[in-house]
Amino acid sequence: MIKVSELLGKPIIALASASLVGTAVDIIFDNKLGSAKWLKIHNELNDSDPETLFVEFKNIKNKSSDALTIDHKGFVVKTLELKSSLRISPINSLCYNQDGKLLGTVKDILLNDLSLEFFVVGESELAPSNLLASSNKLLIFNDTGRAIKLELPKKKVAPKPKKPAKAKIEVNLSEKSDLDNLVELGKTGELADIAKNPSQENLDITYPLRLPQEQILVSRSPASKDNVAIVYGFLLGKTLAKALYGDDKKLIARENSVITEETIMTAKNQSKLVQLALYAD
């Protein structure tokens, strides 16, 4: 094993060109502080324009000699992006235990080739397996001798979008005004559109259980046929988008048939005038 402090300050020599690259000034580790990844080099050979260089730690040879060596200067790079996967050396970082007790600062790091073996904190050597959490300024160690799992905040789950409420149309013919509204819907063709494409309209339609009282009275009068024909006259000549059946399952009018006065009267006698208006196209 070798201490990081024994590497820093040593010269870096490129063997192939027999040239001095610079001086080792820092070690860059992986994000979990498990292994050394890069060596940071300061080149002061040109006093007017000193450089900061980097070389992968695995390319360094003879770490225990007077100088650190690399085979060729081609291994040296001038820029290194410190992504989230990399971390500068934690030497001099403050260390606490899980209870907030100050353990000291990282004085040194022991390496076994590339692997980080121990953090030297005060007079103690703490293994990476005891590292509970870390940042660029602090290291938190677990010194209890047992496993500790930190509780993380629960992820907020976005609420599921609510389904649009169904618009409810209640066809109630107990008042004259409602009958007039039904006639107007028939004139504009809205009822026919709903009958053909109910899923697109997302409507919940409630039908009356029986015809209104005024229609029953009309049916008993001598002029009942004329009155019904007048009220539902807007349906004459239209075609049925759907076949119309009575409560006894007998066919009143076929699909695509033209609505006549006889169709209206048959639907009236079967209490199917509302459905007739719905299916009219």
BAFI-3210 file (N, C-alpha, C; in Angstrom, 3 decimals, decimal comma, padded with zeros to 6 digits):
// residues 281
n [1|2|3|4|5|6|7|8|9|10|11|12|13|14|15|16|17|18|19|20|21|22|23|24|25|26|27|28|29|30|31|32|33|34|35|36|37|38|39|40|41|42|43|44|45|46|47|48|49|50|51|52|53|54|55|56|57|58|59|60|61|62|63|64|65|66|67|68|69|70|71|72|73|74|75|76|77|78|79|80|81|82|83|84|85|86|87|88|89|90|91|92|93|94|95|96|97|98|99|100|101|102|103|104|105|106|107|108|109|110|111|112|113|114|115|116|117|118|119|120|121|122|123|124|125|126|127|128|129|130|131|132|133|134|135|136|137|138|139|140|141|142|143|144|145|146|147|148|149|150|151|152|153|154|155|156|157|158|159|160|161|162|163|164|165|166|167|168|169|170|171|172|173|174|175|176|177|178|179|180|181|182|183|184|185|186|187|188|189|190|191|192|193|194|195|196|197|198|199|200|201|202|203|204|205|206|207|208|209|210|211|212|213|214|215|216|217|218|219|220|221|222|223|224|225|226|227|228|229|230|231|232|233|234|235|236|237|238|239|240|241|242|243|244|245|246|247|248|249|250|251|252|253|254|255|256|257|258|259|260|261|262|263|264|265|266|267|268|269|270|271|272|273|274|275|276|277|278|279|280|281]
n.u [000,845|000,339|000,702|-001,338|-000,236|002,455|002,645|001,970|003,525|005,628|007,726|006,585|007,446|007,811|008,655|009,291|009,917|011,744|011,137|010,150|007,028|005,526|004,381|002,938|-000,125|-002,656|-005,220|-007,823|-010,861|-013,302|-016,890|-017,889|-015,738|-014,120|-011,999|-008,913|-008,868|-007,801|-004,757|-003,815|-001,865|000,587|002,139|004,928|007,008|007,052|007,201|005,771|003,354|001,862|000,596|-002,294|-002,566|-003,696|-003,628|-004,541|-004,846|-004,267|-002,305|000,061|003,293|005,602|005,074|006,238|008,762|011,315|010,331|007,255|006,218|005,284|004,576|004,381|003,937|001,584|-000,434|-001,259|-003,663|-005,154|-007,483|-010,170|-013,311|-015,063|-017,294|-020,391|-019,625|-017,090|-014,751|-012,903|-009,911|-010,594|-008,970|-008,296|-010,979|-013,798|-014,832|-017,560|-019,460|-022,341|-023,939|-023,356|-020,973|-017,773|-015,134|-012,719|-010,351|-009,681|-006,562|-004,878|-004,741|-004,826|-003,701|-004,178|-002,730|-004,973|-007,178|-008,961|-008,049|-008,020|-009,188|-007,300|-008,037|-007,530|-006,092|-007,011|-007,814|-010,113|-012,264|-013,458|-015,883|-017,177|-018,063|-020,734|-022,036|-021,204|-019,796|-018,447|-017,369|-017,857|-017,554|-019,357|-019,233|-019,977|-019,663|-020,655|-020,502|-022,514|-024,993|-026,349|-029,103|-029,900|-032,776|-034,549|-036,250|-039,632|-040,660|-042,662|-045,718|-047,291|-050,644|-053,243|-054,775|-058,067|-060,991|-063,030|-066,074|-069,246|-071,579|-074,900|-077,934|-081,195|-084,127|-087,009|-090,322|-092,397|-093,198|-094,349|-092,326|-090,070|-090,752|-090,778|-088,052|-087,004|-088,034|-086,633|-084,001|-084,226|-084,643|-082,201|-080,573|-079,020|-079,822|-079,779|-077,058|-076,064|-077,256|-075,952|-073,233|-072,695|-070,566|-068,601|-069,711|-069,856|-072,074|-074,680|-077,702|-080,966|-084,073|-087,631|-090,100|-092,663|-094,940|-095,608|-098,379|-099,869|-099,504|-100,764|-103,398|-103,748|-103,675|-106,109|-107,952|-110,064|-108,465|-105,922|-104,022|-103,305|-102,234|-099,983|-098,511|-097,942|-096,363|-094,171|-093,411|-091,010|-089,514|-090,311|-089,449|-086,812|-084,104|-083,680|-081,086|-080,759|-082,339|-085,707|-087,425|-090,337|-091,566|-092,386|-090,589|-091,161|-090,635|-090,617|-089,647|-087,348|-083,709|-082,209|-084,552|-087,098|-088,657|-092,062|-095,440|-096,945|-094,964|-094,345|-096,788|-096,994|-094,737|-095,558|-097,763|-096,436|-095,066|-092,536|-091,594|-089,571|-087,228|-087,424|-086,955|-084,328|-082,986|-083,293|-082,014]
n.v [-001,200|002,324|005,701|008,534|010,998|010,494|010,393|012,881|015,845|014,630|014,390|013,962|011,815|011,374|008,548|007,754|010,095|011,138|013,297|015,900|016,050|017,376|018,188|016,099|016,919|016,343|013,821|012,292|010,761|008,083|008,593|007,277|007,099|004,844|004,037|005,241|007,465|009,515|011,441|014,590|017,092|019,627|021,858|023,689|024,363|026,198|029,278|031,557|030,692|028,542|025,171|023,060|019,667|016,299|012,802|009,425|007,398|004,702|004,525|005,251|004,388|002,695|003,812|004,002|005,024|007,611|009,329|009,603|007,646|007,627|005,968|007,456|010,809|011,072|010,057|012,078|014,564|017,778|018,850|018,046|016,945|017,269|015,239|013,980|011,471|011,550|012,550|014,891|014,533|013,666|014,612|016,525|016,987|017,368|014,964|013,144|011,108|008,898|009,986|012,620|013,265|014,740|013,389|014,125|015,241|014,216|013,052|011,594|009,134|005,696|003,651|000,726|-000,244|000,736|000,855|002,316|001,873|002,677|005,470|007,877|009,161|011,395|009,579|007,215|004,552|004,352|002,252|002,204|000,850|001,639|004,110|006,193|008,298|010,981|014,139|016,944|018,337|017,110|013,996|011,206|008,769|005,428|004,228|002,275|-000,440|-001,965|-002,450|000,402|002,050|004,830|006,879|007,877|010,627|010,126|009,560|011,827|011,041|011,807|012,893|010,943|011,904|013,182|011,623|013,090|014,520|013,107|014,638|015,103|014,590|014,994|013,913|015,165|015,190|016,371|018,953|021,657|023,301|021,678|019,896|021,604|022,222|019,744|019,550|021,657|020,703|018,587|019,928|021,173|019,063|017,962|015,853|013,688|013,495|012,780|010,314|008,826|008,998|008,494|007,946|009,805|012,167|011,833|011,563|011,162|009,944|010,238|008,752|009,460|007,687|007,524|009,082|012,649|014,203|016,010|015,039|012,597|013,422|014,685|012,505|011,348|013,019|014,036|015,249|014,266|012,978|014,958|016,897|015,619|015,176|017,800|018,713|016,948|017,362|018,165|015,919|014,634|013,177|012,778|010,400|007,269|006,692|004,421|001,331|001,218|-000,084|-001,359|-001,708|-004,297|-005,561|-005,524|-004,425|-001,018|000,875|000,594|000,664|003,410|003,991|006,217|008,746|008,910|010,282|008,179|006,669|008,332|008,310|005,602|005,317|007,027|005,687|003,564|004,771|005,795|008,155|009,896|008,356|008,054|010,647|010,892|009,049|010,103|011,330]
n.w [000,000|-000,511|000,545|-000,233|000,306|-000,115|-002,809|-003,805|-004,875|-006,122|-009,086|-012,502|-015,053|-018,527|-020,172|-022,874|-024,246|-022,586|-020,901|-018,621|-017,213|-015,228|-011,881|-009,418|-007,954|-006,948|-006,336|-008,141|-007,510|-007,977|-007,796|-005,543|-003,939|-004,099|-005,717|-007,220|-009,957|-011,640|-011,970|-010,953|-012,418|-012,105|-014,155|-014,190|-015,782|-017,767|-016,825|-017,494|-018,409|-016,763|-016,626|-016,069|-015,933|-016,735|-016,027|-016,522|-013,664|-013,775|-015,681|-014,553|-013,478|-011,246|-008,589|-006,112|-006,403|-006,795|-008,656|-010,462|-013,187|-016,677|-019,766|-022,146|-023,354|-024,609|-023,071|-021,468|-020,728|-021,314|-020,380|-018,164|-017,501|-014,638|-013,924|-012,433|-011,790|-010,815|-008,220|-006,352|-004,354|-000,957|001,079|003,978|004,414|006,633|009,089|010,369|012,689|012,625|014,589|014,647|015,855|015,885|014,148|013,195|010,688|007,301|007,066|005,459|002,778|002,155|-000,426|-002,388|-005,044|-007,358|-005,723|-002,977|000,277|003,023|004,967|006,578|009,502|011,921|014,436|013,544|011,241|008,808|007,070|003,641|003,553|005,818|005,260|005,300|004,033|001,761|000,691|-001,142|000,958|003,400|005,218|006,254|008,666|009,657|012,744|014,368|014,106|013,125|010,555|008,994|007,663|005,905|006,045|003,334|001,728|000,746|-002,581|-004,306|-005,652|-008,580|-008,749|-010,238|-013,271|-013,150|-014,393|-016,889|-015,848|-016,510|-018,598|-017,794|-019,320|-018,797|-020,044|-019,566|-019,865|-018,491|-018,385|-020,458|-021,480|-021,546|-023,522|-025,695|-025,787|-026,542|-029,112|-030,328|-030,164|-031,895|-034,300|-034,750|-035,157|-033,148|-031,490|-033,220|-033,788|-031,302|-030,989|-032,968|-032,298|-029,373|-027,591|-028,206|-027,378|-024,674|-022,909|-020,512|-020,805|-019,689|-019,984|-020,078|-018,143|-019,060|-021,397|-021,287|-019,464|-021,025|-023,608|-023,481|-023,171|-025,607|-027,293|-026,858|-027,928|-030,729|-032,616|-032,278|-033,903|-035,736|-034,020|-032,868|-035,180|-035,858|-033,682|-033,852|-036,415|-037,489|-037,886|-040,164|-043,254|-042,573|-042,089|-040,384|-038,149|-036,772|-036,149|-034,910|-032,171|-030,488|-027,068|-027,002|-028,592|-031,255|-034,595|-035,303|-037,119|-039,797|-039,952|-041,639|-042,943|-044,216|-042,327|-041,839|-041,565|-040,610|-039,371|-037,219|-035,797|-035,160|-033,515|-031,534|-030,438|-029,308|-027,329|-028,051|-029,044|-028,203|-028,524|-031,267|-032,124|-031,272|-032,892|-035,380|-038,435]
ca.u [000,000|001,064|-000,079|-001,501|000,717|003,762|002,602|001,862|004,807|006,631|007,726|006,045|008,384|007,416|009,855|009,594|010,525|012,671|010,760|009,452|005,655|005,109|004,397|001,652|-000,683|-003,908|-005,792|-009,260|-011,447|-014,671|-017,866|-018,082|-014,443|-013,665|-010,733|-008,288|-009,123|-006,929|-003,743|-003,757|-000,462|000,826|003,348|005,486|008,236|006,942|006,763|004,830|002,053|001,787|-000,527|-002,850|-002,705|-004,284|-003,280|-005,270|-004,035|-003,837|-001,153|001,242|004,112|006,627|004,543|007,054|010,086|011,518|009,473|006,185|006,526|004,312|005,319|004,403|003,200|000,263|-001,426|-001,584|-004,710|-005,117|-008,768|-010,919|-014,617|-015,383|-018,713|-020,894|-018,997|-015,743|-014,659|-011,527|-009,451|-011,239|-008,002|-008,644|-012,421|-014,258|-015,482|-018,471|-020,108|-023,788|-024,590|-022,920|-019,730|-016,634|-014,072|-011,473|-010,239|-008,940|-005,156|-004,217|-005,494|-003,989|-004,103|-003,634|-002,791|-005,982|-008,259|-008,836|-008,125|-008,356|-009,077|-006,594|-008,777|-006,899|-005,225|-007,745|-007,927|-011,508|-012,428|-014,544|-017,141|-017,814|-018,494|-022,195|-022,402|-020,099|-019,937|-017,139|-016,898|-018,043|-017,660|-020,093|-018,838|-020,732|-018,711|-021,422|-020,220|-023,696|-025,487|-027,289|-029,711|-030,475|-034,135|-034,630|-037,622|-040,449|-040,928|-044,048|-046,373|-048,245|-052,008|-053,769|-055,769|-059,452|-061,774|-064,024|-067,413|-070,223|-072,679|-076,139|-079,108|-082,417|-085,243|-088,197|-091,385|-093,533|-093,590|-094,393|-091,053|-089,139|-091,134|-090,297|-086,596|-086,745|-088,312|-085,542|-082,849|-084,464|-084,493|-080,786|-079,857|-078,161|-080,225|-079,330|-075,614|-075,860|-077,661|-074,958|-071,925|-072,852|-069,291|-067,864|-070,323|-069,666|-073,304|-075,499|-079,052|-082,035|-085,334|-088,805|-090,768|-093,909|-095,156|-096,211|-099,829|-100,523|-099,496|-101,807|-104,657|-103,824|-103,941|-107,516|-108,816|-110,264|-107,403|-104,642|-103,063|-102,810|-101,396|-098,695|-097,792|-097,450|-095,270|-093,015|-093,324|-089,622|-088,894|-090,765|-088,459|-085,477|-083,868|-083,318|-079,703|-080,789|-083,674|-086,498|-088,278|-091,217|-091,278|-092,674|-089,520|-091,593|-089,995|-091,433|-089,097|-086,038|-082,570|-082,096|-085,868|-087,537|-089,721|-093,320|-096,432|-097,323|-093,880|-094,499|-097,955|-096,671|-093,832|-096,344|-098,574|-095,533|-094,326|-091,150|-091,341|-088,271|-086,197|-087,526|-086,252|-082,892|-082,390|-083,532|-080,810]
ca.v [000,000|003,579|006,851|009,591|012,064|010,148|010,607|014,304|016,551|013,940|014,738|012,996|011,706|010,602|007,780|007,697|011,355|011,558|014,678|016,137|016,490|018,311|017,714|015,566|017,823|015,859|012,582|012,369|009,443|007,884|009,272|006,541|007,080|003,465|003,839|006,418|007,491|010,449|012,198|015,982|017,501|021,057|022,041|025,032|024,484|027,485|030,175|032,564|030,072|027,225|024,358|021,975|018,504|015,123|011,509|008,356|006,825|003,350|004,632|005,635|003,257|002,952|004,814|004,099|005,554|009,054|010,021|008,809|007,552|007,168|005,556|008,436|012,040|010,964|009,723|013,300|015,417|019,140|019,183|016,919|017,378|016,591|014,859|013,458|010,175|011,782|013,311|015,251|013,875|014,198|014,997|017,747|017,080|017,050|013,669|012,982|009,800|008,929|010,756|014,008|013,454|015,064|012,386|014,765|015,496|013,195|013,463|010,870|008,025|004,552|003,022|-000,563|-000,041|001,764|000,813|003,039|000,888|003,295|006,905|008,151|010,233|011,490|008,423|006,015|004,191|003,976|001,589|002,745|000,164|002,363|005,428|006,198|009,304|011,918|015,254|017,556|018,986|016,277|012,548|010,656|007,379|004,592|003,575|001,455|-001,855|-002,626|-001,800|001,527|002,475|006,164|007,011|008,892|011,130|009,390|010,260|012,256|010,474|012,755|012,344|010,545|012,874|012,763|011,451|014,163|014,166|012,966|015,600|014,337|015,223|014,297|014,281|015,139|015,829|016,656|020,345|022,035|023,900|020,595|019,373|022,579|022,061|018,530|019,885|022,495|019,818|017,820|020,814|021,477|017,828|017,538|014,540|012,674|013,342|012,044|008,926|008,134|008,994|008,797|007,881|011,043|013,250|011,535|011,998|010,182|010,398|009,570|008,875|009,416|006,386|007,577|010,366|013,647|014,187|016,725|014,202|011,581|014,096|014,916|011,236|010,973|013,981|013,695|015,823|013,834|012,686|016,223|017,578|014,920|015,425|019,183|018,816|016,194|017,524|018,387|014,624|014,133|013,208|012,389|008,960|006,736|006,214|003,153|000,735|001,548|-001,178|-001,100|-002,473|-005,700|-005,995|-005,481|-003,358|000,156|001,424|000,024|001,578|004,128|004,252|007,622|008,942|009,431|010,569|006,892|006,284|009,147|007,854|004,283|005,551|007,664|004,648|002,691|005,643|005,810|009,384|010,454|007,579|008,364|011,930|010,652|008,295|010,788|011,938]
ca.w [000,000|-000,562|000,969|-001,228|000,653|-000,656|-004,253|-004,117|-004,857|-006,931|-010,510|-013,453|-016,175|-019,710|-020,490|-024,308|-024,676|-021,526|-020,587|-017,356|-017,501|-014,195|-010,500|-008,943|-006,941|-006,360|-006,863|-008,400|-007,271|-008,455|-006,948|-004,293|-003,246|-004,022|-006,428|-007,828|-011,395|-012,359|-011,240|-011,394|-012,564|-012,310|-014,964|-013,993|-016,569|-018,454|-015,751|-017,989|-018,706|-016,120|-017,090|-015,262|-016,801|-016,093|-016,587|-015,834|-012,593|-014,152|-016,579|-013,779|-013,063|-010,229|-007,663|-004,899|-006,737|-006,575|-009,620|-011,065|-014,612|-017,681|-020,953|-023,234|-023,069|-025,232|-022,040|-020,722|-021,311|-020,755|-019,753|-017,594|-016,999|-013,380|-013,937|-011,160|-011,534|-010,300|-006,970|-005,986|-003,135|000,249|002,117|004,730|004,635|007,982|009,212|011,494|012,718|012,383|015,648|014,564|016,599|015,024|014,212|012,774|009,254|006,549|006,965|004,378|002,192|001,800|-001,677|-002,817|-006,492|-007,636|-004,739|-001,715|001,351|004,304|005,231|007,831|010,174|013,241|014,681|013,136|009,841|008,567|005,774|002,795|003,852|006,920|004,778|005,227|003,024|001,541|-000,234|-001,362|002,176|004,595|005,143|007,390|008,870|010,583|013,647|015,317|013,900|012,563|009,336|009,148|006,413|006,040|005,515|002,288|001,552|-000,212|-003,827|-004,461|-006,837|-009,167|-008,743|-011,537|-013,768|-012,962|-015,609|-017,021|-015,377|-017,584|-018,611|-017,717|-019,914|-018,391|-020,914|-018,714|-020,641|-017,619|-018,566|-021,871|-021,880|-021,856|-024,823|-026,682|-025,891|-027,315|-030,503|-030,822|-030,348|-033,109|-035,453|-034,986|-035,462|-032,051|-030,995|-034,169|-033,609|-030,042|-031,205|-033,784|-031,644|-027,952|-026,873|-028,440|-026,619|-023,242|-022,276|-019,794|-021,145|-018,948|-020,704|-019,202|-018,069|-019,828|-022,047|-020,390|-019,374|-022,121|-024,798|-023,290|-023,444|-027,043|-027,989|-026,674|-028,618|-032,143|-033,448|-031,712|-034,959|-036,286|-033,019|-032,782|-036,427|-035,823|-032,705|-034,313|-037,858|-037,929|-038,169|-041,460|-044,333|-042,095|-042,068|-039,070|-038,032|-036,048|-036,164|-033,731|-031,749|-029,368|-025,850|-027,289|-029,492|-032,641|-035,350|-035,636|-038,359|-040,067|-040,075|-042,921|-043,541|-044,163|-041,337|-042,372|-040,539|-040,040|-038,451|-036,011|-035,043|-034,595|-032,398|-030,467|-029,801|-028,563|-026,391|-028,519|-029,792|-027,813|-029,202|-032,685|-032,327|-031,052|-033,974|-036,659|-039,016]
c.u [000,876|000,136|-000,172|-000,498|002,112|003,822|002,641|003,219|005,886|006,573|007,150|006,960|007,763|008,652|010,236|010,291|011,549|012,419|010,015|008,078|005,190|005,195|003,007|001,124|-001,990|-004,330|-007,289|-009,823|-012,791|-015,640|-018,064|-016,812|-013,940|-012,321|-010,247|-008,457|-008,117|-005,900|-003,705|-002,306|-000,391|002,164|003,820|006,769|008,254|006,352|005,717|003,442|001,991|000,516|-001,015|-003,151|-003,284|-003,801|-004,042|-004,348|-003,501|-002,622|000,133|001,975|005,051|006,217|005,410|008,452|010,161|010,655|008,397|006,410|005,305|005,103|005,462|003,572|001,800|-000,830|-001,920|-002,662|-004,708|-006,411|-009,427|-012,215|-014,969|-016,886|-019,106|-020,259|-017,599|-015,780|-013,201|-011,182|-010,096|-010,263|-008,356|-010,155|-012,764|-015,000|-016,332|-018,976|-021,611|-024,551|-024,179|-021,647|-018,583|-015,535|-012,717|-011,511|-009,462|-007,506|-004,455|-005,143|-004,506|-004,565|-003,438|-003,806|-003,801|-007,013|-007,942|-009,059|-008,581|-008,291|-008,340|-007,238|-008,260|-005,908|-005,860|-007,665|-009,337|-011,647|-013,552|-015,887|-017,889|-018,318|-019,999|-022,692|-021,241|-020,511|-018,544|-016,563|-016,938|-018,042|-018,351|-019,762|-019,765|-019,726|-019,425|-021,072|-021,413|-024,204|-026,493|-027,798|-030,374|-031,852|-034,183|-036,070|-038,360|-040,691|-042,409|-044,606|-047,420|-049,640|-052,482|-054,814|-057,184|-060,150|-062,818|-065,413|-068,376|-071,302|-073,990|-077,281|-080,324|-083,574|-086,525|-089,300|-092,601|-094,009|-093,511|-093,052|-090,039|-089,464|-090,647|-088,800|-086,235|-086,969|-087,173|-084,281|-082,995|-084,252|-083,019|-079,967|-078,997|-078,527|-079,759|-077,837|-075,312|-076,194|-076,603|-073,618|-072,038|-071,536|-068,492|-068,414|-070,148|-070,881|-074,000|-076,945|-080,073|-083,361|-086,510|-089,439|-092,063|-094,026|-095,819|-097,735|-100,486|-100,550|-100,543|-103,174|-104,846|-104,216|-105,397|-108,457|-108,962|-109,128|-106,031|-103,599|-102,464|-101,863|-100,010|-097,862|-097,213|-096,238|-094,015|-092,843|-091,907|-088,923|-089,238|-089,669|-087,051|-085,358|-083,430|-081,890|-079,649|-082,215|-084,379|-087,460|-089,172|-090,821|-091,538|-091,688|-089,954|-090,993|-090,984|-090,970|-087,685|-084,950|-082,511|-083,441|-086,244|-088,720|-090,929|-094,255|-096,863|-096,268|-094,037|-095,650|-097,699|-095,749|-094,557|-097,137|-097,732|-094,721|-092,845|-090,821|-089,970|-087,147|-086,206|-086,767|-084,745|-082,234|-082,504|-082,251|-081,234]
c.v [001,245|004,710|007,870|010,714|011,785|010,323|012,087|014,989|015,865|014,407|013,596|012,999|010,855|009,889|007,863|008,953|011,875|013,017|014,743|016,729|017,531|017,664|017,241|016,438|017,312|014,555|012,798|010,947|009,305|008,457|008,588|006,437|005,647|003,235|005,153|006,347|008,341|011,062|013,607|016,451|019,006|021,211|023,489|025,233|025,787|028,471|031,180|031,998|028,670|026,497|023,409|020,821|017,337|013,871|010,448|007,640|005,441|003,368|005,021|004,383|003,690|004,028|004,989|004,659|007,048|009,887|009,048|008,804|007,130|006,837|006,680|009,656|012,026|010,575|010,962|014,086|016,767|019,533|017,905|017,460|016,572|016,324|014,331|012,119|010,312|012,662|013,629|014,610|014,500|014,559|016,385|017,932|016,705|015,721|013,631|011,545|009,975|009,742|012,224|014,295|013,698|014,028|012,975|015,072|014,358|013,691|012,801|009,760|006,933|003,865|001,669|-000,621|001,071|001,883|001,623|002,040|001,503|004,819|007,055|009,386|010,308|010,361|007,125|005,801|003,634|003,421|002,238|002,090|000,831|003,743|005,394|007,142|010,270|013,022|015,840|018,174|018,086|014,805|012,067|009,169|006,703|003,856|002,718|-000,025|-002,631|-001,817|-000,705|001,908|003,820|006,211|008,167|009,380|010,343|010,237|010,604|011,718|011,464|012,135|012,014|011,563|012,325|012,629|012,558|013,690|014,091|014,031|014,819|015,152|014,407|014,806|014,094|015,907|016,161|018,091|020,686|022,564|022,832|019,982|020,298|022,438|020,834|018,786|020,688|021,658|019,014|018,659|021,059|020,239|017,311|016,160|013,432|012,423|012,538|010,581|008,154|008,007|009,315|008,799|009,162|012,187|013,061|011,960|010,833|010,633|009,566|009,817|008,831|008,037|006,370|008,943|011,345|013,636|014,870|015,905|013,103|012,182|014,319|013,641|010,825|011,896|013,582|014,169|015,371|013,572|013,951|016,913|016,930|015,192|016,825|019,286|018,132|016,288|017,707|017,077|014,099|014,262|012,839|010,871|008,521|006,216|004,854|002,627|001,004|000,395|-000,730|-001,926|-003,964|-006,303|-006,038|-004,254|-002,236|000,740|000,881|001,118|002,129|004,335|005,718|007,735|009,587|009,753|009,276|006,412|007,026|008,634|006,475|004,435|006,168|006,612|003,691|003,472|005,699|007,070|009,985|009,712|007,843|009,649|011,750|009,991|008,997|011,465|012,941]
c.w [000,000|-000,137|-000,149|-000,967|000,107|-002,169|-004,617|-003,941|-005,670|-008,387|-011,351|-014,680|-017,281|-020,226|-021,969|-024,807|-023,673|-021,143|-019,256|-017,664|-016,507|-012,836|-010,097|-007,817|-006,321|-007,031|-007,038|-008,351|-007,983|-007,426|-005,603|-003,460|-003,053|-004,682|-007,030|-009,339|-012,163|-011,410|-011,830|-011,343|-012,771|-013,013|-014,842|-014,787|-017,354|-017,450|-016,220|-018,225|-018,102|-016,551|-015,998|-016,206|-016,011|-016,809|-015,807|-014,851|-012,963|-015,056|-015,858|-013,309|-011,937|-009,238|-006,412|-005,160|-006,466|-007,509|-010,105|-012,570|-015,422|-018,940|-021,970|-022,847|-023,694|-024,247|-021,284|-021,466|-020,603|-020,064|-019,245|-017,012|-015,757|-013,321|-012,562|-010,803|-010,944|-009,053|-006,679|-004,653|-001,899|001,367|002,640|004,906|006,077|007,990|010,485|011,506|012,557|013,419|015,643|015,351|015,622|015,232|013,859|011,295|008,594|006,363|005,789|003,876|001,812|000,575|-001,833|-004,322|-006,784|-006,525|-003,491|-000,575|002,671|004,196|006,561|008,445|011,604|013,403|014,192|011,629|009,612|007,155|004,969|003,071|005,005|006,505|004,527|004,138|002,881|000,593|-000,424|-000,094|003,398|004,246|006,408|007,495|009,878|011,469|014,691|015,212|013,370|011,364|009,675|007,760|006,627|005,383|004,539|002,148|000,487|-001,452|-003,916|-005,770|-007,341|-009,178|-010,149|-011,996|-013,619|-014,306|-015,696|-016,608|-016,561|-017,466|-018,692|-018,305|-019,512|-019,241|-020,110|-019,412|-019,791|-017,757|-020,046|-022,353|-022,244|-023,209|-025,931|-026,889|-026,719|-028,799|-031,101|-031,053|-031,626|-034,349|-035,781|-035,294|-034,346|-031,539|-031,922|-034,010|-032,360|-030,231|-031,978|-033,076|-030,157|-027,197|-027,040|-027,617|-025,118|-022,431|-021,584|-019,947|-020,390|-019,671|-019,721|-019,219|-018,870|-020,477|-021,077|-020,488|-020,563|-023,412|-024,706|-023,605|-024,934|-027,769|-027,873|-027,454|-030,077|-033,028|-032,987|-032,795|-035,520|-035,311|-032,909|-034,025|-036,449|-034,902|-033,213|-035,830|-038,363|-038,282|-039,554|-042,516|-043,893|-042,118|-040,686|-039,087|-037,376|-036,083|-034,843|-033,432|-030,604|-028,166|-026,055|-028,298|-030,961|-033,322|-035,655|-036,964|-038,534|-040,116|-041,501|-043,614|-043,344|-043,202|-042,011|-041,214|-039,853|-039,033|-037,128|-035,171|-034,414|-033,388|-031,224|-029,716|-028,962|-027,524|-026,744|-029,312|-029,467|-028,528|-030,702|-032,996|-032,178|-032,264|-035,329|-037,126|-040,096]
res [m|i|k|v|s|e|l|l|g|k|p|i|i|a|l|a|s|a|s|l|v|g|t|a|v|d|i|i|f|d|n|k|l|g|s|a|k|w|l|k|i|h|n|e|l|n|d|s|d|p|e|t|l|f|v|e|f|k|n|i|k|n|k|s|s|d|a|l|t|i|d|h|k|g|f|v|v|k|t|l|e|l|k|s|s|l|r|i|s|p|i|n|s|l|c|y|n|q|d|g|k|l|l|g|t|v|k|d|i|l|l|n|d|l|s|l|e|f|f|v|v|g|e|s|e|l|a|p|s|n|l|l|a|s|s|n|k|l|l|i|f|n|d|t|g|r|a|i|k|l|e|l|p|k|k|k|v|a|p|k|p|k|k|p|a|k|a|k|i|e|v|n|l|s|e|k|s|d|l|d|n|l|v|e|l|g|k|t|g|e|l|a|d|i|a|k|n|p|s|q|e|n|l|d|i|t|y|p|l|r|l|p|q|e|q|i|l|v|s|r|s|p|a|s|k|d|n|v|a|i|v|y|g|f|l|l|g|k|t|l|a|k|a|l|y|g|d|d|k|k|l|i|a|r|e|n|s|v|i|t|e|e|t|i|m|t|a|k|n|q|s|k|l|v|q|l|a|l|y|a|d]
***
